[in-house]
Amino acid sequence: MPEKIAFVGVGRMGANMARHLKDCNFTISAVYDTHEPTAVALAKELDITITHPGSLAAVTANADIIITVVSDDNAQLSIFSESGDSLLTTASGKTFINCATLTPSVHQEVERRATLVGASTLEACMASSITQARNGTLYLMCGGDRATFERVKPILEHLGSNPRYIGPTGQASQVKALVNMVMNINTAGLAEGLGLGDALGLDLAMLRDVFSQTGANSQVLKTDGEDMQNREHSCFFSSAHAAKDSTIAWKLGSQLGLNLPLAAATRLQYERLSALGLGELDKSAVSELTFKDRNG
C-alpha cells in the first residue's frame, strides 16, 4: 500500500513541493498551515479531503510521512509540542522529514522528542528556491539516522535529484547555515558593487557582464544582478529569511569564539530591511540599501 504523505507549512516552498509529489503520483493525504485558508485552498487544488484542517494530531493520524516546512525555530518547536495539539500525538512508527532552515539544536531537540514517542526524524535542509521546489530539483542536505535517510530516499529523490547525506542530526543544518551565510554575504557584496557602479554613472549591464568574466562572478550575480538593477524583488527567498539564516550562522560562530565580521554586517543589513518593512521582498532587495536615492 502506498505511503501517505502530509505537509505541514504550505507556503511558497511547501505548497510547491506538495504539488510536485502529487504530479509524481505520490499520495498526499493532508496539508496543514497556521493560515488555514492557505491549507484549504491547496487541499482543494490537490483533491485532498481534510477532516480537521486545524489539528496537527489529525495530520499525523492521516499520514505515514509528514514533511514540515515552517518558518523558524519557535514554529518548529510548537508543532512538535510535548503537550496539547501536536504532530507527536499517536506518532509511533511515523517519520518526520523536516525541511526548514533551523538552529541545529532545534533539529536535535525535535529528534529527541520524536524518539520518545517512537517516531523517526530526518533533516532535509533545502538549497534552491520556489522554482526548484515545483520542478523537483532542490538540493537537499540530509541529517539524521542513515537508515531513515535510505528508507525515505525514494521520496527525497523526487524532490531533488541527488539528496546528500551529511551526517547525524544537526550537521545538515550546520552546512545549510554556512551555505546561506556565504550566499547572503555574496548578495550584500554584489548590491554594494552595483550600487557604487550606479553612483559612478557606469553602465550596469556592462558592469554585470564584466563581473561575470572575472573574480567578481557568482551564482548570486546570475540570479539577482539584473533584479537589483531593475528593482525587481519578487520573492523567491525573502529578506526576512536571509536575516534569520545569517543570524543562525553568526550565533554558531559566536558560540565557538569566532569573529565573523562579514556575517555580522550582512545580518545587520537584512535586519535593517525588515525594520523598513521590506522583509517580505526577495533577498535581492538588499540593493535598496546600497543604491543612491533608494530606501537606504
Secondary structure in CASP SS format (residue, H / E / C, confidence):
PFRMAT SS
TARGET T0000
AUTHOR 0000-0000-0000
METHOD secondary structure of the structure
MODEL  1
M C 1.00
P C 1.00
E C 1.00
K E 1.00
I E 1.00
A E 1.00
F E 1.00
V E 1.00
G C 1.00
V C 1.00
G C 1.00
R H 1.00
M H 1.00
G H 1.00
A H 1.00
N H 1.00
M H 1.00
A H 1.00
R H 1.00
H H 1.00
L H 1.00
K H 1.00
D H 1.00
C C 1.00
N C 1.00
F C 1.00
T E 1.00
I E 1.00
S E 1.00
A E 1.00
V E 1.00
Y E 1.00
D C 1.00
T C 1.00
H C 1.00
E H 1.00
P H 1.00
T H 1.00
A H 1.00
V H 1.00
A H 1.00
L H 1.00
A H 1.00
K H 1.00
E H 1.00
L C 1.00
D C 1.00
I C 1.00
T C 1.00
I C 1.00
T C 1.00
H C 1.00
P C 1.00
G C 1.00
S C 1.00
L H 1.00
A H 1.00
A H 1.00
V H 1.00
T H 1.00
A H 1.00
N C 1.00
A C 1.00
D C 1.00
I E 1.00
I E 1.00
I E 1.00
T E 1.00
V C 1.00
V C 1.00
S C 1.00
D C 1.00
D H 1.00
N H 1.00
A H 1.00
Q H 1.00
L H 1.00
S H 1.00
I H 1.00
F C 1.00
S C 1.00
E C 1.00
S C 1.00
G C 1.00
D C 1.00
S C 1.00
L C 1.00
L C 1.00
T C 1.00
T C 1.00
A C 1.00
S C 1.00
G C 1.00
K C 1.00
T E 1.00
F E 1.00
I E 1.00
N E 1.00
C C 1.00
A C 1.00
T C 1.00
L C 1.00
T C 1.00
P H 1.00
S H 1.00
V H 1.00
H H 1.00
Q H 1.00
E H 1.00
V H 1.00
E H 1.00
R H 1.00
R H 1.00
A H 1.00
T H 1.00
L H 1.00
V C 1.00
G C 1.00
A C 1.00
S E 1.00
T E 1.00
L E 1.00
E E 1.00
A E 1.00
C E 1.00
M E 1.00
A E 1.00
S C 1.00
S C 1.00
I H 1.00
T H 1.00
Q H 1.00
A H 1.00
R H 1.00
N H 1.00
G C 1.00
T C 1.00
L C 1.00
Y E 1.00
L E 1.00
M E 1.00
C E 1.00
G E 1.00
G E 1.00
D C 1.00
R H 1.00
A H 1.00
T H 1.00
F H 1.00
E H 1.00
R H 1.00
V H 1.00
K H 1.00
P H 1.00
I H 1.00
L H 1.00
E H 1.00
H H 1.00
L H 1.00
G C 1.00
S C 1.00
N C 1.00
P C 1.00
R E 1.00
Y E 1.00
I E 1.00
G E 1.00
P C 1.00
T C 1.00
G C 1.00
Q H 1.00
A H 1.00
S H 1.00
Q H 1.00
V H 1.00
K H 1.00
A H 1.00
L H 1.00
V H 1.00
N H 1.00
M H 1.00
V H 1.00
M H 1.00
N H 1.00
I H 1.00
N H 1.00
T H 1.00
A H 1.00
G H 1.00
L H 1.00
A H 1.00
E H 1.00
G H 1.00
L H 1.00
G H 1.00
L H 1.00
G H 1.00
D H 1.00
A H 1.00
L C 1.00
G C 1.00
L C 1.00
D C 1.00
L H 1.00
A H 1.00
M H 1.00
L H 1.00
R H 1.00
D H 1.00
V H 1.00
F H 1.00
S H 1.00
Q C 1.00
T C 1.00
G C 1.00
A C 1.00
N C 1.00
S C 1.00
Q H 1.00
V H 1.00
L H 1.00
K H 1.00
T H 1.00
D H 1.00
G H 1.00
E H 1.00
D H 1.00
M H 1.00
Q H 1.00
N H 1.00
R C 1.00
E C 1.00
H C 1.00
S C 1.00
C C 1.00
F C 1.00
F C 1.00
S E 1.00
S H 1.00
A H 1.00
H H 1.00
A H 1.00
A H 1.00
K H 1.00
D H 1.00
S H 1.00
T H 1.00
I H 1.00
A H 1.00
W H 1.00
K H 1.00
L H 1.00
G H 1.00
S H 1.00
Q H 1.00
L C 1.00
G C 1.00
L C 1.00
N C 1.00
L C 1.00
P H 1.00
L H 1.00
A H 1.00
A H 1.00
A H 1.00
T H 1.00
R H 1.00
L H 1.00
Q H 1.00
Y H 1.00
E H 1.00
R H 1.00
L H 1.00
S H 1.00
A H 1.00
L C 1.00
G C 1.00
L C 1.00
G C 1.00
E C 1.00
L C 1.00
D E 1.00
K H 1.00
S H 1.00
A H 1.00
V H 1.00
S H 1.00
E H 1.00
L H 1.00
T C 1.00
F C 1.00
K C 1.00
D C 1.00
R C 1.00
N C 1.00
G C 1.00
END
